[in-house]
């Protein structure tokens, strides 16, 4: 039986001819079997090629060099495999995706390795209850781990951070409000000063407090002077980040508030700041992340002590970064293990502060 040919479409009927595979839009969010097999095949092939060349044909060694060579060969193979069945745009897209994914993986692996290494080195110190409930007074660097602790450093860290936050947070947010909501020529000067302070070395902040507050004003070294040095490092971060967060608040909210007759200060206080609450919490978190790990300003403005101090004035006050620094300098294995345990506690404190501030800002945004 003769086949019936499809009827020819009349000219000018407006029918669109079927598009070829090359003309169809490419799905960017879906992952096909071809994508998975290309990645897996290129990775396995690169692993075999590099293993043969690295360990069998050439006198090379080292895990880092092996990984670098493997990733380079993987990119080459992946590009070649993709080019066999895809156009140039798809090849460039997949190569860029592989490069970005690899860079993100390197950053993530570095972070995970740092955290895991720190906790593994300090795990023995973390198992002792006295490590959290006692200070280091009367404990030698060679003493066993069941003696002494870091309570004095934990308390000092919280006191210094609380004082530094009480000083830098209102000043930083006030400067951000002035730069974003008030403006003017003086706002440019304030913005320039804030940007310059962002790049200020932390050691200079400690020296500034030492020369002006301790030497000139004759204040005693202690937690207060250390907190002043930390406040200087936190202030530009809070101001710069808060300004960016305030600027992204929709202008329609400001216009609606002013159109209803609200004064500008009330508009900023009740509309702009609550809208940017999550961003302001991010600014505080970034400032915490910088200040909580500072050693040089605390060493210059306060000094280390093995005793538990609650009074921030008159006596030196220790902190976790300063305790870690002084413990590692001893060179004693047990004291270095205590230092890694203190680093674990410091990481945990930063994580808890991050989660608490995020939850608090989210609750305020939900209530609003």
Secondary structure, DSSP 8 states (H G I E B T S, - for coil): ----------TTS-------TTTS---SS---HHHHHHHHHHHHHHHHHHHIIIIIIS----HHHHHHHHHHHHHHHHHHHHHTTS-HHHHHHHHHHHHHHHHHHHHHHHHHHHHHHHHHHTHHHHT-THHHH---TT--TTS-TTS--SHHHHHHHHHHHHHHHHHHHHHHHHHHHIIIII-SHHHHHHHHHHHHHHT--HHHHHHHHIIIIIIIS---SSHHHHHHHHHHHHHHHHHHHHHHHHHTS-HHHHHHHHHTT--HHHHIIIIIHHHTHHHHHHHHHHHHHHHTT--HHHHHHT---SS----SSSS----HHHHHHHHHHH--HHHHHHHHHHHHHHHHHHHHHHHHHHHHHHHHHHH-
